[in-house]
Amino acid sequence: MPTTKQALTDAGKALERLGAQDRRAHQGMTASASIGLKSPVHRYQQVTRELLDAIQNGTYPVGSLLPGELEIAETFRIGRNTARTAIHQLVEMGMVSRRKRAGTRVEAVAPKNVYTAAISSLPDLLEDATRSYLQVVSVEQRQVLPATLEPLQEGGETLWLLIKGNRVHTSTHAPISSARIFVPQKYEGITPELKGKVPWIHVLLGAQFGLQVYEVAQHVTSYRVTKALSHVLQCLPGPGLQVTRSYFDKSGECFLIAQNFHPANGVSIMTRWRLEGKFS
């Protein structure tokens, strides 16, 4: 069984190979089949993922100490600030704790809740959008919606744009969900805005086309987090929560459908219901 230091060194070499693959892929990309280009993963996110894997495979069991910032920086050949940011991500996920002169202690093998939504009204839902941003991976043209989403649009559009990306917490930059967002193709004018840190899509549609959210239909169901998706969400493969929201304007047109795939232990949605008007 490899030593802790050897395991970390192997992870550093793997990260170097991943970075080289990302650079080659970026150099060879074209926009022939996709409107958008794949967004590169930040270096600290790659290091966070490697450390997360090392914790989950038992290299650093609960109660043990992670290497210090300097050792991580040297192993992965990154700056010390990048190493510090990667460790901070693990702290925000509830997986490690830090104390002066005591080091970084492993507290858990799976991330704790990173996103909590307390929603009791439509304004609450729209305000909640300010707590995260979207990292767009690609924008594709689709002729039809997936069959599972057709009932949610309640008739109307047949040509759609599919925006794929990852939703990230504004303050901690921790991944919240993997997102698939459908927008009628007639609103493809927002495509140039889908770069960098993108706010919620309904905000872009409102700014450019004057669309106002009048009603939102939400559908919550279970799904399974695959191994590939677990790397993106920085969680273990297994149960997950799929939240699908359809956005309608006052005329009843569905101008946005957003699917967000969360790890089961990475989201908490609280809804409050109130009876309006007179009652006995």
N, C-alpha and C positions, 0 to 999 in steps of 0.2 A: 504494500500500500504506500503511495507516495507521501512524502512529508508535507506539512503545511506550506513551507517555503517553496518546495518543488511544485505543489499544486498552484500556488499563486504565480510562479514563474511561467508555468504552462499556460495559465489563463492569459498572462501578458502576451505571450507569443501568439496565442489564438486571436487576441484583440488586434495585434499587428496585422495578421493575415486578413481579418475582417475589414480593417481600415483600407488595406491594399485592394481588396475586392470591391469595396465601395467606390474607391477612386477610379478603378478600371471601368466599373459599371457606369459611373457618372460621365466619364470621358466618351463612352461608346453609345450613350443614349440618344435617341431621336424622338421627335414628337409626332411620328407618323400615325400611331394608333391612340395617342392620348394627348389631351389638351395640356395637361400639367406634367411636370417632371417630378421624379421621386425625390423627396426631401432627405438630405443626409441626416443620419442620427448624430446627435451631439456626442462628443467624446466622453463627457462625464456620464451620459446615459449608458454608453457601452460598458464603462467601468462599473457602474452601478449594477448592470445586468450580470457581469462576471462575478462580482462579489455576492450578489443575490444567489447565483447558481452555487457558489462555493459554500454558502450557508445552508442551502437546501439539500446539497448532496452530502452534508456531514463533515466537510473539511473544517468548518468552524461551527461546532455544536453550540447549543444554547449554554450560556455561562462562560464560554471561552472569549478571548480577546481577538479582535481583528488586528492586523498589522497597523502600524502608525501611518500618518499621512506621508511622511518622507519615504518609507519603504514602499508604499503603494505607488507613489509617484515614480520612484526609480524602477520598480518592476514593470509598470505599464508604459514607462517612458513618456510621462505626462508632467505638466506643471503641478506644483503643490496645491495651487488654488483649485485646479480641476479635481485633484484627489479629495480635497476638502469638500467640494460640492457633491461628489459622488457619495461620500460618507453621510453628508447632510440629508441626501435623498433617503438613505436607509433609516436615518433617525426619524424623518417625517413619516415613513411607512411603519414606524413602530417596531422595526426589526432589531435595532441596536440602540444603545444609550451611550452618552459620552459624559465623562467626568474628568476634571482636571487631575492630573497625576495618576489617574486610574485607568486611562485608556478607553477604548471603544468596546463595549461588552455586547455580545449577541444576546438578544432577549426573546426572539421568536424565529420560527422557520417559515412563517407566512406573513405577508403584510396585513396590518390591521386596516380598519376602514379609513380610506383616504378621501372619501367624498360623501357628504351628508346633505341631502336636500330636504328642507322643511317647507312644504308648499301648501298654502290654504286658499290661494286665489291665483288668477291668471297673472296679475302684476308680480306676485311672488315668483312664479315660474320664469317670467321674463327677466326679473332682477337677478335670479339665480345664474343667468347666462354670464353675468359679469365676473363670476368666480372661476371661469376657465376660458381657454382658447383652443382653437383647432390647429393642429399641424397637418396640413394637407399633403397627402402622398400622391394622389393622382385624381384627374377628372376625366371621366369617360362618357361617351355618348351611348345611350341605350334606346332601343326602340320601344320596349315595354317594361313595365314593372315586374319584379318577381311575383309569381302567383300568390304568395303568402301576403303580399302588400296590396294587391288589387282591391280587396274590400275596404281598405283604409282610406283610399282616395275618394270614394263615393262618386265614381264617374268622372268624366272630364278628360284630362290630358292623357295622351298616349306616347308622346316623345319626351324623354327625360334625360337629364344629366345625372351621372352617378359620381359623387364626390367621396373619395375614400381618405381617411385620415385617422388621427389619434387625438382625443380630447385630453388636455393637460391642465392641471391645477395652476391657476395664475400665480399664486404666491410660492408654492413648494415645487412647482414644475414636475410633480409626480404624475404618472399616467393615470387617468381616470377610466377611460374606456377606449375601445376601438370603434370608430364611427363609419357608417355608410349613410350618406345623405342624398336624397333624390329631389331634384328641382326641375320643374317643367323647362323644356329646352328653349322656350321663348324668352326665358330669363338668363340665357347664357352670357349676357353682357356682364355678369358679375365675375366671369372667369379670370380676367386680369387682376382682380382683387384677391384671388385665392393664393396668396404667397405669404410666407413668413407666419407670424402669429395672427391667425384669422379669428375675428369674433364670431359669435353664432351667426349662421347663415341668414336667419330671418332679419338680423340687423342690417346686413348688406342689401338684402332685397328691399327693406324699408327705405334705406337711404337712396338707392338707385331707381326704384320703381314705385315708391310711395305705398308699398304694400303694408297693411297694418294687421297684426294678429288680432282676430276677433274671437276665435275659439280654437282650443287644442284638445285633440282626442289622444289619450294615452293607453297603450297596451303593454302590459308587463308579463313576461313569460320566462321560463327557464331555458337554458341551453347548456352546452358543454364546451368549456374552454379547452381548445386543442393545445398541443405542445408548442406549436408555432406561435399561436396567439399568446400563450403564457409568457413568452419572452418579451412580447410587446407590452403586456400589462404588468410584467414583473410579479407574477403570481404562480402558484402551482396549477398544473392542469387539473380539471375537474369541473364541478358545478359552477354555473355562472348565471347572471341575470341580464336578460335582453329587454331594454326599454325602447319602445317605438312610439314616436309622437307625430301626429299629423296636424299641420297648421293650416287654418282656414281664415279667409278674409270675411268681410261682412256679407259679401254676396254668396258665400258658401263655397267659393273656389278653394281647392286644396293646392297650395303653392309650395309646400315643403313637407317631406316625410323624412324624419331623422331616426335612424336605428343606432342605438348605443349598446355595445356589448361590454358588460362589467364583470369583474371577478365577483363571485358570490360574497366574499368577505371584504370587498373593496368598495361597497356602496350601501348607503342607508337612505331610503326615501320615506319621508313622513308626510302624510296627507291629513288635513283637518277639514271636516265637513261642518257647515253651519246652516241651520234652517232659517230662511229669510221670510219676512212677512208675518202675518198674524197666524197664530195657531192656538188651539185650546188644549 
